[in-house]
Amino acid sequence: MHGVRTGRQGRGAVGAGVLNAKQAGSAGRGEPAGFDGFPRRDGHLWSEGVPLSAIAATAGTPAYVYSAGAMRAQYQRLTTALSAGGVPYRIHYSAKANSSGAVLRLLRELGAGVDIVSGGELFRALRAGMTGADVVFSGVGKTEREMAEALEAGVLLVNVESEGELRTLDQVAGRLNRGAAPVALRINPEVTVETPHPYTRTGERGMKFGIPYDEALAIARLALSLRNVRLVGLDMHVGSQVSQLDPYTLGIAKLLEVADAARRAGANELRYLDIGGGLAVTYDDEDAADVEAFARAVSALVAPSGMTLLVEPGRFLVGNAGILLARVLFRKRSGGKEYVITDAGMNDLLRPSHYQAFHKIEAVAPASGRSVVDVVGPVCESGDFFALDREMEHVQPGDLIAVRSAGAYGFVMASTYNSRPRAAEVLVDGGRFAVVTEREHYQDLVRQEPDSPVWRSV
């Protein structure tokens, strides 16, 4: 398999319990180990070797800024931990966290494959230089067109999530006549997962994701009976921002039980065990994943099966490698509250409003004094905020601020709500930077709207 790495035999035993920094020590922190992508120099905030003020002067605001060095450090940390486990593995970056072409290209250069959930993400991955063999196609609602595109690209796996999808994929593969489709069954392990928000739990009983655990063997037998699919893997995803070890170990144990039963039923080609991603990073002072403990535990469980381990981190690689750079427009008081109004809004970064997520916010340049404020945007919604009742530097109109930990689920969830053009994206690498996504303009908002539409009658 292209890109598979095999490490030394791990010495860590499988154990239940925690997977977090507070109990594992500083080695378990979720930030880039030993690398600060956004340091302060003489009181001013930089990205690697570039002052953020210089980026704002060139790219404008709002803008997403990503640190290439921070992504490399996280990737290296995870590969080092997995290599020590002694099992063949590959990292497939979860593109939904940040599908910027520049980010995909950087991770491809490091050796990563990609986990996608749409035909659009497949298009982006191939455009960034990935091959079909680098791609695992997940997602609960694939269309026939997306299935055909995936098979024509020669993807490594299609992670199937229902009987209906399996039968449809069999039909699509038969029509294409390109050989049997490589299938992994995404199984809901039905394990309890503690995450910061209910929307980020995907492996509990009753979720829309995956095949119910008690139906897994029957679906495996069905896959074996179909002419145009090959059952080559099993898959799970327990959730996002997972800081506990138990959901992974319990889920893997259940997958391996299904694997044993499926092999007895004739599934002789099973060779991939895809355990998803979801490793937690820090936004404030919450628990983050101890990657070394994670790698020891999962490797020890998977090793006896002889299967190749697939891991699909997203946020872990890019979350703390990005910030949203914005400029303060105004300050105002209303009803005894102090508001800082910025030129970025919920259409640029939805997480605080949608998930009630915490993001650290800092002044880019030194600011005297501190105050308790609501940091809000210009969007015509009461839910348009980045922080409520937050104590921070006493920034003034014209000052730049940085919203931390915005590298994942930031730009990819952005919209043009209120007809606001989407922000620019900037990649920093050492002492240089590049605008990797140009800021949208008003004309971009109406590019797909014909002035004289073609009317049709039926």
N, C-alpha and C positions, 0 to 999 in steps of 0.2 A: 504494500500500500504506500502510495506516494506520501512522503513526509512523516511517516510513523517513526517515533523515537522509542528506543528501549533503554531504560535506565538500569542502574545497579539494583541488586536485590534489596528491597527495603527491610528494615529491622523493626519497624513499628507494628505493634499489635493492634488488631481491631478492637475498638472499645466504644461503648456508648458515652454520651455526655455532651460536653460543650465544644463549640468550635468558634470561640470568640477571644478577642484580644484581652479583655479584662482578666480572664482566668488563665490565658495562655502566656501572658507577658507581651512585651513590646514586639517580639518577633511575629506576633499574630496581627499586627495592625493592617488595616486595609488600604492605607495610603501607599504610594510608590516607595518601596523599601530603599532608604538611603538616597532618595532623589526628590528634591522639591522643585516641581515644575513652575512654581510661582513664588519665588523668594522676594524678600524685601532688601533693598539696598539704599542706604542713607534715608530710610523711611519711606521710600517709594516702591510700589509693587511692580515687579517685572515678570515676564514669562521667559524662563531660562535666561538667555543673554540679551533680551530685548525689553526695554521699558514699555509698559502697557500704554503710557501716554503717546509713545511714538506710533504704536499700532492704531490707536484711536485717531491720530492725526492723518494717517494714511487710509485706513479702512472705514473710518466713521463709526458711529454707534447707532443702535446696538450692534454688537458683534460677538460671535462666539470665538474664543481663542483656545487652541489646543496645544498641549506640550507633547512633542514627539518623544522627548526623553522620558517623560513620566509613563507613557504607554510602553516604551521599550523596557523600562524597569519592572513594571508589573508583569509583562509577558515573560521576562527572564526569571522572575521569582517563581511564577507558576510552573514553567518548564523545568526549573531546577528541582522543585518539590516533586513533580510527577516523575522525573527521570530517576529519582532515588527509590521509587516504588518498585522497579523491576518488572513492570508490565508494559507491553507495547501500547502506545497511546497517541492521540493527536488532538490538538486544540482546534476547535471550530468556533471562531468568533461569532457571537450572536449579533448579526447585523442590525437587528431592530434597535439596539442601544444607540448606535450612531452609524448611519450608512453613508457618511461622506466618502466620496471616492478617494480622497487623500488618506483618510483613516484606513480604508480597506487596502489601499496599496501599501501603506506602511506595515500593516499586520501581515499581508501576503509576503512581503520581503523578509519578515521575521520567521516565516514558515507556517503561519496559521492557515487553516481552511476557514470555511464560513458556514454558519447556520442561518438559513433564510426562512422567511414565512410568507413570501409573495413572489409573483412573477417579476415585479418591479425590483425586488432585492436581488433576484437572479440576474436580471439585466445589469444592475449595478456591479455585482460581483464579477461577472464576465468582463465587463468594461474595465474593471480595475486590474485585470490580468489573471483572475482565478480561472482554473479549468473546471470542467464538470466534475472531475474526480475530487475537487476541493470542496464540493458543495453537499451539504445535508439539507433537505427540504422539509421543514416542519410546517405546522399550521393546521388548524382544525377545519378550515373551509377552503380547500384548494379547488379551483375551477378546472374543467376539462382542458381549457387552453393552457393553464399553468402546468398541469400534469404533462401535457404534450411538450411544452417548452423545456421542462425539466428532463424528460426522457431524451429529447433531441440533443440536449447539452451533455448527456451522459453523466448525470449526477451520481454521487457515491451511494446515497440512500434517499428514498422517499419515506419519511416517517408518517405512517398511516394511523389515523385516529378513530376509525369507525369501520364497521362492516360495509356500510354503503360506500365509503371512500375506497376501500379495498376492491370492491367489485367494479367500481367505475374505473379505477386505475387499470385493472385487468383488461377492461374493454378498450381503454385508450391505447394501452400498450399493444393490444392485438391489432388495432387499426393501423398503428404506425409500422408494425412489422419490423421492429428494430431489436428484437430479442426481449426476454423477460425483464420486467422492471425490478430493480433491486429494492426490496422493502424491509423496513424495520417497523415493528408494531410499537406505537407509543401507548404505553400502559399507564393508567392512573394507579399509582401504588397505594393510594388511599391511606396516607400517613398524615398525622397532625403536624402542621407547619406554623411556626410563630414568625410572622413578618410584621413590619411596621404598619401595613395597611392591608385590609382584606382583598383589595384588587390584585395584590401581588402573590396570592396563594393559588397554586395551580394543581397541587398533588393531593388535595383532600377529596374525600368521597362526595360525589354530587357535582363536581366541577364540570364545565363544558369540555375540558381538555381530556384527551386520551380515551382508551378503551377501558371500561370498568374491569377491575382486577379479576372478578369472578367469571368474566367472559373471555379472558385473554387466551386460554388454551383452546377454546372453541374457535376463536378467530385465527389462531395459529394453524389449526387443522384446516380451516377453510383456505388460508393462504397456500398451504401445501397442495390443495386439490385444484387450484386454479392454474391454467396453462401459461398465463402471460405475466406471472409475478414469481420472484424468487425471494423466499424469506431468509434474509441474511443477518438480521439484527433485531434487538429489542431496545426500547427507548423509554425514558421517563424525564419529567421535569417537575420538581417539587415546588418551585416558587422562586421569587426574587427577593434579594436582601435577606438571605437565609444565614443566620449566624450560629445555628445549632448543627451538630453533627448527626444526631439521631435520624432526621428525615432522610439523609443520604444513605446511611448504613441500613436502615430498615427498608427503604425503597429498593436498594440494590439487592438485598437478600430476597425480596419478593420477585424481582426480575430474574434472579438466578434460579428460583424455584420454577418459574415459568419456562426458563431455558431448558432445565433438566427434563421437564415434562414434554416440552416440544421436541426435544431430541429423541426421546423415547417414541414419540409419534412419527418420527421420520425427518425432523428438521436437521439434516446433516450439514447444512451450509451456514448455520449460525456462527458468526464470527465477530460481530460488533455489539458492544454494550455501551449505549449512549446514555449518560447519566445527567445530561442537561447542564445548566449553569446555576446562576442564582447566588454565587458567593457574595456575601455582604461587604460593603465598604462603609467608611465612616463619613457622615455628613456633619455630625456634631460630636457627641460623646457616647454614642450608642455602640453596641457590640459590632465588631467586624470579624471577618472570617480569619481563622488561623489556617493558612493555606497548607502549611507543612503537616499539621494534624489531619487535615482533610485528605491530602495525598497519601499519607501513610495508611489511613483507614480504608479508603476506597481501593487502593492498590492491593492490599492484603485480601480484601474480599473478592476482587475480580481475578486475581492471579490463578487460583485453581481451575477456573473455567476455561482458560486458554484463549479467552476472547480479547479483542483489541478494545481498549477503553477510549471512548470519545467524550470530551468535555467541552461545554459550550458557554464559556464566560462571555459576558457582554459588559455590564456595568463595572465589573472588577477591573477590566483592562482600561476603560476610558472614563469612568465616572469622575474620578478626582484629577484627571488629566485635562479638564476643561473648565473655563469660566465664561460667564456672560458679562461682557463689558458694556456698561451703560453710562449715561450722563444725567446728572440731576438737572431737571428743568426748573422746578419751583419748590418752595416750602410754603406751607399754609397751616393755619390752625382752624379747627372746627369742632365744636362740642367738647372742648377741653382736650382734644387730641392734636398731636403734631404730625403732619404728613410730609414725607419726602416724595415728590413726584418725579419719576424718571422717564426717559424716552424709550425704555423697554417695557413691555407689558405681558399679560398672560398669554397673548398670542405668540410671544417669543419663547417664554418658559412657562409651561402649564402646570408643572409639578406642585408648586405651593398651593394653587387653587384646587387642582384635581385630587391630589393625594394628601393635602395638608402637610406637605413635605417641608422639612427645615433645610435651608441653605444659609451658610455663613455669608455675610455681606460686609465688605470692607471698603474704606476709602482708598483709592489708588495712591493719592498723595497725602502727606501728613495733614491732619486737620486738628485744630485745637478744640478741646472740650468734647463732651459727649452728651447725648440726649436720647430720650425714649421716643421712638417714632414708629409710624406705619410707613413702610416702603411700598409705594404703589406705582402703577403705570397709568398710561393715558386712555386705556380701553374703557368703553362705556359700560362697565359692569362693576358691581360692588365686590365681586369676587376677584377683581384684578389687583392682586397684591403679591409681593415677594416675602414680606415679613410684617407681622402685627405686634405692636408693643415691644419692639426690639430696641435694646440699648446699643448704640453704635456711635461712631465719630460724628461730630456736628458738621456734616457736609452742607455745602452751600450750592446754589444754582451755578452751573458750569463745572462743578467738580465731577470727576469720574468715580464710579464705584464698580466693584467686581463682585458678582454673585458666584460663590464658589461651588464646586462639585457639580458642574453643569455639563460635563462631557457626555453623559448618558441621558437619554430621554429628554433632551433639550431641543435642539434644532429639529430632530426627527418628528417631534410632536407639535412643531410650530405650525401656525395657520396664518391666513390673511384676513382673519376676523377684523371687522371695522375697516376693511380695505386697507390694511396696513401691510406694506411690502415686507417680506421676510428679511432677516438680518444677514449680514455677511458671515462667512466662516474663515478663520485664519489659522494656519498651522505654523508653529514656531519650532525650529530645530537649531539648538545652540544659539548662535548670534545672528541668525537670519530668520525671516518670516515671509510667508506668502499668503495672499488672499486666495483660498482654494474654492470658495463659493462666492461669487459676486453678489452684492446686495441687489435685491429685486427693485425694479422701478415701477412707476404707475402703469406704464404700458404693459408690463408683465402681468398685471392683474387682469387685463382684458384680452390677453393674447389669444385665448381660445373662444372668444365671443365674437362671432361674425356680425358686422354692422348690418348686413342684409341676409338674414337666415333663409335657408331653402325650405319652403313650406311643402308639406306632402299631404296627400289625402289617401284614405284607405276605404 
